[in-house]
Amino acid sequence: MVGTKKYGEENYISNLMGIPAHDYIENTYDANNNIIATTYKIGGSSGDVVAIVGITYDANNNPLTVERTT
C-alpha cells in the first residue's frame, strides 16, 4: 500500500477485524449521538476508503452489533 507506515502494517496484522493500514478515521453519528459507522481511509480525509465498520444499537442505545461492511 502506498504511504503505509510501519505501525499501520503491524496494526493490520494484529487487529481482529482485518482493517488495513489507515491514516484517517471518520465517524458518522445518529440522532442520539451514537457512532453508527467508522470509515477508515489511507491518504488523509480525501484518500481511499480501506474499511467501514457499522454499529447497531437497541432501543436503549446499547450497542448490539459491530460489523465490518467494507
N, C-alpha and C positions, 0 to 999 in steps of 0.2 A: 504494500500500500504506500502510496506517495505521502510523504510527510509523517509517517508513523514514527513515533519516538519509542525508545527502549521500554519505558514503563507502560506505554499503551500496548505494546506487543505482549508483555508479560501479563497485563490485565486480561487480554483476550484469552490467553491460555488458561488462566486460573479462575475466570468467572463462570458460574454455572449456567447462565442464560446465553452464553456464546455471543456476547456483544463485542463486535470487533473494536479495534483501537479507534478512539474518537478524541476530539479536542474541543467539542462544543456540545452542550446539553440544553434542550429547550423543553419546558414543561407547559402543559395545557391544563387548565382548571375548569371545573364545572361551576354551577351557580352557588354551590355550598363551599366553594374554595378548596375542594378536593382535587388533587392531581389525578387526572384521568388518562394522561398519556405523557410519556417522556420520549423525546426524539433525540437520538444520538447522531452527530454529524462529524465528518472529518473534513477539515478545510475551513473551519470557522462557521459563522452564522449562515453564510450563503453556500456552504460546502455540500458535499454529497451525504445523504441520509444513509447510515450504515445499520440502524436498528430503530424500531419503535416498540416501546413497552406500554401496554394498556393496563389500566387498573379499573376494576368494577367495585361497586360499594353496595351494601344493603340499605334498607330504609333508615337505619340509624347511623349512616355514614361510616360504618365499619368496612374496611377493605375485605372483599370476598375473593377476588382472583387477581393475579398478576400474570400477564401473558406477553411474551414477545411475539409481535404480529408481523414484523418485517425482519 
